[in-house]
Amino acid sequence: MSYVEIPGAKVPIRMWTDPAAVEGAAMRQLQNVATLPWIEGLAVMPDVHYGKGATVGSVIAMRGAVCPAAVGVDIGCGMSAVKTSLTASDLPGDLSRLRSKIEQAIPVGRGMHEDPVDPGRLHGLATAGWEDFWGRFGAVAEAVRFRQGRAVKQMATLGSGNHFIEVCTDETDSVWLMLHSGSRNIGKELAEHHIGVAQKLPHNQGLVDRDLAVFVADTPQMAAYRNDLFWAQEYAAYNRTLMMALLKDVIRKEFKKAKPSFAPEISCHHNYVAEERYDGMDLLVTRKGAIRAGTGEYGIIPGSMGTGSYIVKGLGNERAFNSASHGAGRRMSRSAAKRRFTTRDLQEQTRGVECRKDSGVVDEIPAAYKPIDQVIDQQRDLVEVVAKLRQVVCVKG
């Protein structure tokens, strides 16, 4: 579908979905965003749903301002995927051992490494910039610097919620590795610190929603946020890179005879800010639950733990600020999913996938998400499909 445009206070709201299908709370959030004095455009992806602070699936373009809640608390959260030389015939019938080996190599949930991961010890991983990256930690907000020890040990860990590590096959039976994670606790604490700072600034006191508090250009608060934001985005990218290296090592050991090789990595943030230019204006584009989909740029749009995912290539649609959805998007809250579904439902909906099937992940049941095929169909003018993947192993925290 193409987009539907509905009126907003300062800018129209371009929606790549049926507005009638968007929950009332999310629509109110979008209408509130459209009132911001600094806004120049608002695009809404087909995975749109209500989010804490700001709407998931929203792309907000502002001039001279940025809203930290519209980035979200998992700064830099995103996806990575790698095609391997393995095929489905190389996989064993029982995938429980492979899942166990992945969980042993990469801590999940609140877990962390006992000793920091040294990228220099990982197979073929470039380490340029690593020391400089950690050297810049001393310049982040003083309120969170005491978390450095934890941040170091959480590097190359998965986390929980909708984060995952998967082994997938595509429609040609090639095996892919895929993972979803972000900036872990350090990103969350940096985000919460800056959201709190923004909400106290005088220029934000008259906003219709205090969650939409912004930093404005040429202020010390904006400078401090941008410094910490870009550092946390870098942390998230390193986190995925190191996890993928650990995952590849597991695959090398488990499939020694096949001598697996790996294609170049595809990686994309979907909670972040970028400096971009549209209609002759330099804008700060915030994507919360959206990926960049510039012409020819590869992206990853996952479904849920039982429905598969898509590798896509961007079409460069500037009406959407060169963006696309970040996934299927939830159609019910976690608490609603827990009330509605049982572990038996989870077992049925993840049949054929080696994964957790206990009460701790019922809120991640496929039925709690929108149908991924429908979400892809609604953005055919934003991306083209390169590959459709179906998971055979899914690791969750």
Backbone torsions as a table, in degrees:
resi	resn	phi	psi	omega
1	MET	NA	156.7	168.3
2	SER	-89.5	-179.4	-174.7
3	TYR	-83.9	158.9	172.9
4	VAL	-109.6	133.0	-178.5
5	GLU	-107.4	124.8	176.4
6	ILE	-118.4	152.6	-175.2
7	PRO	-66.9	144.9	172.0
8	GLY	-132.1	165.3	-174.0
9	ALA	-61.1	-45.4	-177.3
10	LYS	-114.3	-31.1	176.4
11	VAL	-137.4	152.9	173.6
12	PRO	-70.5	157.1	178.9
13	ILE	-105.1	113.6	179.7
14	ARG	-90.8	121.3	-173.1
15	MET	-120.3	124.1	175.5
16	TRP	-93.1	47.2	177.7
17	THR	-164.5	171.0	177.7
18	ASP	-76.2	116.6	-179.3
19	PRO	-54.8	-31.4	-179.0
20	ALA	-67.3	-20.2	-178.6
21	ALA	-89.0	-5.1	-178.4
22	VAL	-87.1	128.3	-178.2
23	GLU	-59.6	150.4	-175.5
24	GLY	-56.8	-41.0	-178.1
25	ALA	-64.2	-39.5	178.8
26	ALA	-68.8	-40.6	179.2
27	MET	-63.1	-38.3	177.7
28	ARG	-65.2	-39.5	176.6
29	GLN	-60.0	-44.1	-178.6
30	LEU	-65.5	-41.5	178.2
31	GLN	-63.3	-37.0	178.1
32	ASN	-65.7	-40.9	178.2
33	VAL	-59.8	-39.1	-177.6
34	ALA	-67.9	-7.7	177.4
35	THR	-91.6	-11.1	-173.7
36	LEU	-62.1	132.7	-176.6
37	PRO	-59.6	-26.3	-173.1
38	TRP	-94.1	-3.3	-170.7
39	ILE	-75.7	140.2	177.2
40	GLU	-118.3	-12.5	179.0
41	GLY	-176.8	153.0	-179.5
42	LEU	-144.5	119.3	177.3
43	ALA	-118.1	142.2	-174.4
44	VAL	-123.0	124.3	-175.8
45	MET	-84.7	161.5	-176.4
46	PRO	-68.8	-11.0	176.2
47	ASP	-93.6	17.8	-174.3
48	VAL	-58.2	138.2	170.6
49	HIS	-162.4	164.5	-178.3
50	TYR	-57.7	138.5	178.5
51	GLY	-136.7	157.7	178.5
52	LYS	-65.5	121.9	179.3
53	GLY	85.7	-52.8	-179.7
54	ALA	-150.2	162.5	-172.3
55	THR	-71.0	132.8	171.9
56	VAL	-73.8	137.1	-177.5
57	GLY	89.2	20.8	-180.0
58	SER	-112.0	142.9	176.1
59	VAL	-120.8	113.8	-172.9
60	ILE	-115.1	121.2	178.4
61	ALA	-106.9	119.5	-179.9
62	MET	-126.6	152.6	177.1
63	ARG	-105.1	118.2	176.1
64	GLY	72.3	21.1	179.9
65	ALA	-158.1	155.9	175.3
66	VAL	-146.1	141.3	-179.2
67	CYS	-104.5	110.8	-176.5
68	PRO	-62.8	-31.4	178.5
69	ALA	-69.8	-22.2	178.5
70	ALA	-81.6	-4.9	169.0
71	VAL	-90.7	-37.0	-177.9
72	GLY	98.3	170.4	-176.3
73	VAL	-86.3	-15.0	174.9
74	ASP	-99.3	75.1	-176.9
75	ILE	-58.6	131.5	176.2
76	GLY	78.1	5.5	177.7
77	CYS	-53.8	143.3	-178.0
78	GLY	-175.0	-163.8	-172.1
79	MET	-128.2	152.4	169.4
80	SER	-137.3	145.2	178.8
81	ALA	-146.4	146.3	-179.0
82	VAL	-140.3	129.0	173.0
83	LYS	-84.0	136.3	-179.8
84	THR	-108.8	171.2	176.2
85	SER	-82.9	-6.7	179.2
86	LEU	-72.3	156.1	173.0
87	THR	-123.2	169.0	-177.7
88	ALA	-55.9	-31.4	-179.1
89	SER	-69.0	-17.6	177.4
90	ASP	-79.3	-16.5	-175.7
91	LEU	-81.3	140.7	177.7
92	PRO	-71.9	160.0	177.7
93	GLY	-65.1	-37.2	178.8
94	ASP	-102.3	112.9	-175.5
95	LEU	-97.8	8.6	-177.1
96	SER	-65.5	-36.4	178.9
97	ARG	-63.8	-43.9	-179.6
98	LEU	-61.5	-44.8	177.7
99	ARG	-59.7	-44.0	-179.4
100	SER	-62.5	-40.6	179.6
101	LYS	-65.6	-37.3	177.1
102	ILE	-64.6	-44.2	-179.1
103	GLU	-66.3	-30.0	176.6
104	GLN	-72.2	-33.2	-176.2
105	ALA	-82.3	-30.8	-174.1
106	ILE	-126.5	112.0	178.9
107	PRO	-60.5	142.8	-179.8
108	VAL	-122.1	173.0	-179.2
109	GLY	62.3	-131.5	178.6
110	ARG	-88.7	5.2	-176.7
111	GLY	-67.4	161.0	176.5
112	MET	-146.9	167.1	177.9
113	HIS	-74.0	143.5	176.3
114	GLU	-64.8	-39.5	176.4
115	ASP	-123.4	143.5	180.0
116	PRO	-55.4	143.3	177.6
117	VAL	-74.3	129.4	178.1
118	ASP	-98.7	109.2	-177.5
119	PRO	-61.5	-24.6	179.0
120	GLY	-65.0	-19.1	-179.5
121	ARG	-94.2	-3.5	-177.9
122	LEU	-93.4	142.5	-171.9
123	HIS	-57.9	117.5	171.2
124	GLY	66.7	17.0	-175.4
125	LEU	-92.2	127.6	177.2
126	ALA	-72.2	137.1	-176.0
127	THR	-113.5	4.1	179.6
128	ALA	-59.0	130.3	177.5
129	GLY	93.8	-10.8	-175.9
130	TRP	-63.7	-48.7	-179.1
131	GLU	-67.8	-37.0	177.5
132	ASP	-63.6	-41.0	179.3
133	PHE	-57.8	-50.1	-179.3
134	TRP	-72.0	-27.8	176.9
135	GLY	-64.2	-27.0	179.7
136	ARG	-82.2	-4.0	179.2
137	PHE	-62.6	-30.4	-179.5
138	GLY	-64.6	-11.8	-179.6
139	ALA	-100.9	0.1	178.0
140	VAL	-78.7	173.6	-175.8
141	ALA	-51.1	130.8	-177.4
142	GLU	-58.2	-30.8	-176.5
143	ALA	-62.5	-21.2	-177.3
144	VAL	-115.3	2.0	-175.3
145	ARG	-64.2	-25.7	179.4
146	PHE	-66.4	-9.8	-179.7
147	ARG	-89.5	8.8	-174.7
148	GLN	-59.6	-44.4	-179.3
149	GLY	-57.5	-41.6	179.2
150	ARG	-69.5	-41.1	-179.1
151	ALA	-61.9	-38.6	179.7
152	VAL	-64.6	-42.5	-177.8
153	LYS	-79.2	-20.0	176.5
154	GLN	-86.0	-9.8	174.8
155	MET	-61.6	131.4	-177.0
156	ALA	73.8	38.6	173.5
157	THR	-128.8	157.5	-169.5
158	LEU	-84.7	-46.2	-170.1
159	GLY	88.8	-163.0	-175.6
160	SER	-132.7	-154.5	-178.9
161	GLY	67.7	-129.7	-178.3
162	ASN	-90.2	10.0	176.1
163	HIS	-74.4	146.9	-177.3
164	PHE	-158.3	162.7	168.3
165	ILE	-124.4	133.1	-177.7
166	GLU	-134.6	149.8	164.2
167	VAL	-108.5	126.9	-173.8
168	CYS	-129.3	164.7	169.2
169	THR	-123.6	148.3	177.1
170	ASP	-101.2	-171.5	-174.1
171	GLU	-74.6	-8.2	173.8
172	THR	-104.0	8.6	179.7
173	ASP	74.0	11.7	171.9
174	SER	-72.0	145.9	179.7
175	VAL	-93.3	134.2	177.5
176	TRP	-120.1	153.3	170.5
177	LEU	-112.1	139.0	-177.7
178	MET	-146.4	146.1	176.2
179	LEU	-150.2	158.0	-174.6
180	HIS	-137.2	116.1	177.1
181	SER	-165.5	176.1	-176.1
182	GLY	-140.0	-136.0	-171.0
183	SER	-96.1	13.5	172.9
184	ARG	55.1	-153.7	-173.0
185	ASN	-67.3	-32.3	-177.2
186	ILE	-65.9	-38.4	176.8
187	GLY	-65.4	-40.4	178.8
188	LYS	-61.6	-46.4	-177.2
189	GLU	-69.0	-36.7	175.5
190	LEU	-63.8	-43.6	-179.9
191	ALA	-62.3	-47.9	-178.2
192	GLU	-63.2	-37.0	177.7
193	HIS	-60.9	-48.7	-175.8
194	HIS	-73.0	-33.5	175.3
195	ILE	-60.7	-41.9	178.1
196	GLY	-62.8	-40.8	177.8
197	VAL	-63.5	-46.2	-177.1
198	ALA	-61.6	-39.5	-176.2
199	GLN	-66.2	-17.9	-178.9
200	LYS	-94.4	-6.9	-176.7
201	LEU	-73.2	140.9	-175.0
202	PRO	-56.1	-39.5	-175.6
203	HIS	-69.0	-11.0	180.0
204	ASN	-98.0	0.2	-172.1
205	GLN	-72.6	-22.2	-178.7
206	GLY	-98.6	9.1	-178.1
207	LEU	-69.4	151.2	-179.4
208	VAL	-70.1	-20.5	-179.4
209	ASP	-141.9	115.9	-177.0
210	ARG	-62.9	-21.7	177.4
211	ASP	-66.4	-18.8	-177.7
212	LEU	-93.1	18.0	177.8
213	ALA	-55.3	139.3	-175.9
214	VAL	-121.9	161.8	164.5
215	PHE	-100.8	143.6	179.3
216	VAL	-112.5	155.9	-174.2
217	ALA	-60.0	153.2	174.5
218	ASP	62.7	35.0	173.2
219	THR	-125.1	153.4	178.6
220	PRO	-63.4	-31.9	180.0
221	GLN	-66.6	-40.2	177.3
222	MET	-65.2	-43.2	-179.9
223	ALA	-60.7	-42.7	-179.9
224	ALA	-65.6	-41.6	-179.8
225	TYR	-65.9	-46.3	-179.5
226	ARG	-60.3	-40.0	177.4
227	ASN	-58.8	-48.8	-176.3
228	ASP	-73.3	-36.8	178.3
229	LEU	-59.8	-51.7	-176.4
230	PHE	-68.9	-31.7	175.3
231	TRP	-65.1	-44.1	-179.1
232	ALA	-67.3	-35.8	175.9
233	GLN	-63.0	-37.1	177.8
234	GLU	-68.5	-40.1	176.6
235	TYR	-57.1	-47.1	-178.2
236	ALA	-61.1	-41.6	179.6
237	ALA	-65.3	-43.3	175.6
238	TYR	-62.0	-40.7	-178.7
239	ASN	-57.2	-46.6	179.5
240	ARG	-69.1	-39.9	-179.9
241	THR	-61.3	-44.8	-179.3
242	LEU	-70.0	-38.9	176.3
243	MET	-61.9	-42.5	179.7
244	MET	-63.2	-38.1	177.5
245	ALA	-62.9	-42.6	177.2
246	LEU	-64.3	-39.3	179.6
247	LEU	-65.9	-42.3	177.4
248	LYS	-60.9	-39.0	178.7
249	ASP	-62.1	-39.4	175.4
250	VAL	-60.0	-45.6	-178.6
251	ILE	-64.2	-41.4	178.3
252	ARG	-59.1	-43.4	-177.7
253	LYS	-71.7	-38.4	-176.8
254	GLU	-77.2	-21.8	-177.4
255	PHE	-127.1	46.8	-176.5
256	LYS	-54.1	-44.2	-175.1
257	LYS	-63.7	-33.5	-178.2
258	ALA	-79.4	-12.9	-178.9
259	LYS	45.7	64.4	-174.5
260	PRO	-64.1	143.7	171.8
261	SER	-119.8	167.6	-171.4
262	PHE	-134.2	134.9	176.6
263	ALA	-73.4	168.1	176.5
264	PRO	-57.6	146.9	-175.9
265	GLU	-76.6	138.9	171.1
266	ILE	-102.1	129.2	-178.2
267	SER	-144.0	141.0	178.9
268	CYS	-153.0	136.4	170.1
269	HIS	-74.3	154.2	167.1
270	HIS	-137.0	10.8	169.0
271	ASN	-134.4	91.2	-172.4
272	TYR	-166.1	175.7	176.8
273	VAL	-122.7	139.5	176.3
274	ALA	-134.9	147.7	175.1
275	GLU	-88.8	115.8	-176.4
276	GLU	-137.4	162.9	-176.2
277	ARG	-121.0	126.3	178.4
278	TYR	-138.2	139.2	177.6
279	ASP	50.0	38.7	177.3
280	GLY	76.6	7.7	-178.6
281	MET	-114.7	138.6	171.4
282	ASP	-83.6	117.6	-174.0
283	LEU	-122.2	156.0	169.5
284	LEU	-100.9	112.7	-175.8
285	VAL	-101.8	118.4	179.3
286	THR	-100.6	124.5	175.3
287	ARG	-114.7	115.1	175.1
288	LYS	-114.7	106.3	-174.6
289	GLY	73.2	41.6	176.9
290	ALA	-153.8	148.1	178.3
291	ILE	-108.8	158.4	171.6
292	ARG	-76.4	136.0	-177.9
293	ALA	-134.4	53.3	175.5
294	GLY	-65.5	164.0	-176.4
295	THR	-53.5	119.5	177.0
296	GLY	80.5	-1.8	-179.3
297	GLU	-80.0	132.4	179.6
298	TYR	-78.9	144.5	176.9
299	GLY	-143.2	171.1	-178.2
300	ILE	-130.3	126.4	178.7
301	ILE	-124.0	98.7	-177.7
302	PRO	-81.8	156.7	172.6
303	GLY	-95.4	-116.4	177.3
304	SER	-128.2	-175.9	-172.2
305	MET	-72.1	3.8	176.9
306	GLY	-136.7	7.5	-171.5
307	THR	-123.8	-4.1	176.5
308	GLY	90.0	-179.8	-172.2
309	SER	-148.5	170.9	-179.0
310	TYR	-127.8	137.6	164.7
311	ILE	-95.0	129.1	-174.4
312	VAL	-129.5	167.7	173.8
313	LYS	-128.3	131.1	-175.9
314	GLY	-68.3	149.7	178.0
315	LEU	-104.8	-1.7	175.7
316	GLY	67.8	46.0	179.5
317	ASN	-83.5	106.3	-175.9
318	GLU	-72.2	-18.5	175.4
319	ARG	-64.4	-25.5	176.4
320	ALA	-102.5	15.4	-175.8
321	PHE	53.2	43.9	177.7
322	ASN	52.4	51.1	-175.5
323	SER	-130.2	167.3	174.1
324	ALA	-152.5	174.6	-177.3
325	SER	-69.7	159.4	179.9
326	HIS	-98.5	-5.6	-178.6
327	GLY	175.2	-159.8	178.5
328	ALA	-76.3	-36.4	-177.6
329	GLY	85.6	139.6	-178.8
330	ARG	-72.7	143.5	171.6
331	ARG	-110.4	-0.4	171.4
332	MET	-153.3	154.9	-178.6
333	SER	-69.3	167.0	177.9
334	ARG	-62.7	-43.8	-178.9
335	SER	-64.9	-38.5	178.5
336	ALA	-65.2	-39.2	179.0
337	ALA	-64.3	-39.9	179.5
338	LYS	-66.4	-34.4	178.4
339	ARG	-72.1	-34.6	-170.6
340	ARG	-87.6	-35.1	-171.1
341	PHE	-113.3	157.1	-179.8
342	THR	-116.7	171.8	176.0
343	THR	-63.3	-29.6	176.8
344	ARG	-65.0	-40.2	175.8
345	ASP	-61.0	-42.9	-179.6
346	LEU	-62.2	-44.7	179.4
347	GLN	-60.0	-40.6	-179.2
348	GLU	-67.7	-42.6	-174.6
349	GLN	-78.9	-13.2	177.2
350	THR	-113.8	23.3	178.1
351	ARG	-57.1	130.8	179.9
352	GLY	90.2	-2.5	177.8
353	VAL	-112.2	128.7	176.0
354	GLU	-79.8	105.9	-174.9
355	CYS	-162.1	172.2	172.0
356	ARG	-63.5	141.1	178.9
357	LYS	-135.6	35.4	-175.2
358	ASP	-107.4	175.8	-175.6
359	SER	-62.9	-21.7	-178.2
360	GLY	-68.9	-15.8	179.9
361	VAL	-125.0	17.3	177.7
362	VAL	-59.4	-32.8	179.7
363	ASP	-67.6	-10.3	177.2
364	GLU	-101.2	10.9	-178.4
365	ILE	-57.8	141.4	-177.8
366	PRO	-51.7	-36.6	-177.8
367	ALA	-67.3	-12.7	176.2
368	ALA	-79.9	-5.9	-178.4
369	TYR	-113.2	157.8	174.6
370	LYS	-69.2	154.5	178.1
371	PRO	-64.3	120.3	-174.3
372	ILE	-63.2	-35.9	180.0
373	ASP	-63.3	-38.5	178.1
374	GLN	-66.3	-42.2	179.1
375	VAL	-61.1	-40.7	177.5
376	ILE	-65.6	-43.5	-179.9
377	ASP	-59.7	-31.9	-177.3
378	GLN	-76.4	-5.6	-178.6
379	GLN	-129.9	37.2	179.6
380	ARG	-66.9	-17.3	175.6
381	ASP	-93.5	4.3	178.2
382	LEU	-108.8	-36.0	-177.9
383	VAL	-143.6	158.2	167.8
384	GLU	-114.0	145.3	-178.1
385	VAL	-79.7	130.3	176.5
386	VAL	-98.7	-42.9	-179.2
387	ALA	-154.6	145.7	173.1
388	LYS	-109.1	127.0	-177.0
389	LEU	-110.7	150.3	174.1
390	ARG	-129.3	123.5	-176.2
391	GLN	-73.8	144.3	173.7
392	VAL	-115.5	-22.8	172.4
393	VAL	-131.1	134.5	176.8
394	CYS	-136.2	119.0	178.9
395	VAL	-104.1	128.9	178.2
396	LYS	-130.4	154.9	178.5
397	GLY	-84.5	NA	NA
